Amino acid sequence: MLATECRLCRRRHSRHAAASELLEQGAPLTVVQRQLRHRDARTTLQKYGHVVGDAQRRAVETLAENIERHAAVELEPSAEMEPSFA
């Protein structure tokens, strides 16, 4: 493999890694599209759609965990709410 081909592979890998990281962190698809200079967001979605799907799944799981945690806190009886028998 020529040195120029090797540099090109590293650059493409870095580009893919950066785009994937942006999407995983919640950057809008159109932002990543502009960073990659794709003419159409469909191109970005075709290449990185799996990342968007994974990020959405994780976001929903995190939301569900937060809701469960808040629901558990709200259901715990507090001392103020316990009846007094005095």
Backbone as a ProteinNet text record, in pm:
[ID]
protein_1_A
[PRIMARY]
MLATECRLCRRRHSRHAAASELLEQGAPLTVVQRQLRHRDARTTLQKYGHVVGDAQRRAVETLAENIERHAAVELEPSAEMEPSFA
[TERTIARY]
84.6	0	89.5	55.6	132.9	106.2	202.5	187.6	68.4	44.2	-69.6	-201.8	-209.1	-331.1	-354.7	-249.2	-259.2	-310.9	-258.3	-305.1	-451.7	-492.3	-631.3	-722.1	-679.4	-758.3	-774	-667.1	-673.7	-767	-760.6	-846.2	-993	-1023.2	-1161.5	-1209.2	-1121.1	-1157.9	-1185.6	-1102.7	-1122.2	-1252.4	-1280.8	-1403.5	-1525.6	-1522.2	-1632.9	-1647.6	-1537.2	-1541	-1598.1	-1557.7	-1607.4	-1757	-1801.7	-1944.6	-2025.1	-1975.9	-2045	-2054	-1945.6	-1943.3	-2042.3	-2046.1	-2141.9	-2285	-2318.1	-2453.6	-2484.3	-2387.8	-2408	-2430.3	-2370	-2385	-2511.5	-2589.4	-2716.8	-2717.3	-2610.7	-2608.7	-2713.6	-2786.5	-2884.7	-2818.1	-2891.3	-2839.8	-2795.5	-2869	-2833.7	-2700.6	-2668	-2538.7	-2425.6	-2442.3	-2340.7	-2331.5	-2444.8	-2446.1	-2359.2	-2376.5	-2297.6	-2149.8	-2119.4	-1979	-1911.2	-1984.3	-1929	-1938.5	-2009	-2031	-2106.5	-2202.4	-2291.9	-2396.4	-2429.7	-2531.1	-2669.3	-2694	-2827.6	-2817.6	-2910.2	-2911	-2936.2	-3000.2	-3022.4	-2890.2	-2790.7	-2658.7	-2601.3	-2611.2	-2561.3	-2637.8	-2769.9	-2853.3	-2823.9	-2798.3	-2765.8	-2635.9	-2537.5	-2407	-2402.8	-2481.6	-2472.6	-2604.8	-2701.5	-2832.7	-2826.9	-2734.8	-2721.7	-2681.5	-2602.7	-2559.9	-2679	-2759.7	-2878.3	-2972.2	-2993.7	-3081.9	-3031.8	-2902.5	-2844.4	-2856.8	-2831.8	-2838.9	-2982.1	-3079.1	-3218.2	-3257.9	-3212.9	-3244.6	-3187.6	-3062.7	-3000.4	-3071.6	-3113.8	-3183.8	-3316.1	-3388.6	-3516.2	-3492.2	-3389	-3357.2	-3321.8	-3243.9	-3207.8	-3331.2	-3418.7	-3542.6	-3626.8	-3640.3	-3718	-3657.9	-3525.7	-3459.9	-3486.4	-3479.7	-3505.1	-3648.8	-3743.2	-3884.3	-3905.2	-3846.9	-3859.4	-3799.5	-3684.6	-3618.9	-3703.5	-3758.9	-3842.7	-3973.1	-4030.2	-4153.5	-4130	-4016.7	-3984.7	-3969.1	-3909.5	-3891.8	-4027.7	-4115.6	-4246.5	-4333.9	-4313.4	-4395.3	-4348.6	-4228.2	-4178.8	-4254.2	-4309.2	-4381.3	-4283.2	-4324.5	-4240.6	-4297	-4218.8	-4261.2	-4375.6	-4377.1	-4481.1	-4616.8	-4619.1	-4745	-4800.2	-4722.7	-4770.3	-4871.2	-4979.1	-5082.9	-5031.1	-5079.5	-5042.2	-5155.6	-5122.3	-5223.2	-5217.3	-5185.1	-5171.5	-5301.9
-117.1	0	124	215.6	338.5	427.2	510.7	601.3	694.1	741.6	831.5	758.9	629.9	552.6	533.8	511	492.5	619.9	735.6	863.7	885.4	849.5	864.5	776.6	655.1	564.4	623.2	677.1	736.8	856.7	937.3	1055.4	1014.3	912.9	865.1	806.8	732.4	675.4	786.5	887.9	1000.5	1074.1	1091.1	1158.2	1079.3	948.2	861.8	862.6	854.7	854.6	986.3	1096.9	1227.1	1240.4	1198.6	1206.2	1115.8	996.9	904.7	962.3	1020.2	1079.3	1195.3	1280.4	1391.7	1339.9	1239.9	1185.5	1117.4	1046	980.1	1081.3	1196.9	1301.2	1384.5	1350	1416.2	1530.5	1548.2	1654.8	1625.1	1725.9	1703.8	1653.2	1570.8	1513.5	1622.6	1733.3	1841	1906.4	1909.9	1965.4	1875.5	1745.2	1650.3	1654.6	1665	1675.9	1792.1	1907	2024.7	2006.3	1944	1920.5	1830.2	1731.1	1637.6	1690.4	1801.4	1864.2	1773.6	1699.4	1621.7	1717.2	1702.4	1787.7	1761.2	1636.8	1594.9	1519.3	1545.4	1476.8	1327.2	1289.3	1146.1	1071.4	1134.4	1071.7	1044.2	1143.6	1128.5	1019.3	1019.5	919.6	779.3	764.9	633.1	579	666.5	621.4	607.5	688.2	693.2	663.7	608.3	579	485.4	390.1	296.7	369.7	473.4	549.8	626.1	684.9	758	664	545.2	447	406.8	380	342.9	457.7	578.7	694.9	716.8	698.4	714.3	608.3	485.3	377.7	409.5	453.8	487.7	604.9	703.4	818.5	776.3	688.1	639.9	557.6	474.6	396.2	486.7	590.9	686	756.5	799	864.3	771.2	645.7	549.1	529.5	521.1	506.8	628	747.4	869.6	874.7	835.6	834.7	736.3	617.9	518.2	569	634.5	686	795.1	885.8	993.2	938.5	837.8	777.6	710.1	644.6	579.3	681.6	794.5	899.2	956.2	978.6	1035	938.6	808.4	709.1	683.1	721.4	700.5	792.6	736.6	823.2	912.2	1032.4	1124.4	1135.7	1182.4	1197.6	1297.8	1396.4	1497.9	1442.4	1337.5	1283	1173.7	1125	1017.4	1071.9	997.7	1047.4	1054	1148.9	1166.1	1113.2	1034.8	976.6	1040	1167.7	1234.1	1286.1
0	0	0	-82.3	-90.5	31	60.9	176	158.4	35.8	12.9	34.4	-3.7	19.7	169.3	242.2	386.8	453.6	412.3	468.1	435.2	314.5	273.3	358.5	387.1	472.7	612.8	668.3	802.2	803.1	698.2	690.4	682.4	601.6	590.8	722.3	789.5	919.1	1019.9	1021.8	1113.8	1083	956.2	914.2	959.6	939.3	980.7	1132.8	1203.1	1348.8	1402.2	1343.9	1387.9	1362.1	1245.1	1213.3	1306.5	1331.1	1420.9	1561.5	1608.5	1743.5	1753.5	1652.4	1653	1663.9	1584.8	1587.5	1720.7	1775.7	1904.5	2016.6	2003.8	2105.3	2084	1981.8	1961	1862	1786.7	1686.2	1580.2	1536.4	1430.6	1302.6	1230.4	1106.4	1009.3	1004.1	910.9	947.6	1075.4	1117.8	1068.5	1087.3	1042.4	889.4	823.4	677.6	631.5	696.2	656.3	687.8	801.2	837.1	734.3	684.8	587.7	444.7	428.5	298.1	201.4	257.2	171.8	115.5	-10.1	-72.3	-14.8	21.9	63.3	195.7	285.2	414.7	397.5	286.8	262.7	248.9	190.8	178.8	317.3	403.5	540.4	612.7	598.2	664.9	614	484.7	429.4	488	505.1	554.7	706.4	778.4	924.5	992.9	919.7	976.1	1095.4	1092	1204.1	1331.6	1319.3	1436.4	1493.8	1405.4	1449	1522.7	1467.7	1532.1	1669.2	1681	1810.2	1910.3	1865.6	1954.5	2002	1913.7	1953.3	2055.2	2033.6	2128.3	2266.3	2269.7	2397.9	2464.4	2385.3	2441.1	2503.9	2437.3	2491.6	2617.2	2618	2737.7	2854.9	2829.4	2934.5	2987	2898.4	2939.4	3026.2	2985.3	3062.6	3202.1	3211.3	3341.2	3429.4	3371.5	3448.1	3497.7	3412.5	3453.2	3567.4	3556.6	3662.9	3793.6	3784.6	3904.2	3969.2	3888.9	3943	3998	3933.8	3982.5	4117.5	4133.3	4260.1	4371.3	4342.7	4443.1	4483	4386.2	4414.8	4493.1	4480.2	4549.3	4691.5	4725.2	4860.6	4955.6	5063.8	5158.8	5234.1	5255.7	5332.5	5471.7	5566	5703.6	5714.5	5628	5630.8	5593.6	5513.3	5464.8	5554.2	5651.9	5738.5	5836.8	5859.3	5951.1	6093.9	6164.5	6304.5	6390.1	6493.5	6581.7	6719.5	6726.3	6856.4	6907.3
[MASK]
++++++++++++++++++++++++++++++++++++++++++++++++++++++++++++++++++++++++++++++++++++++

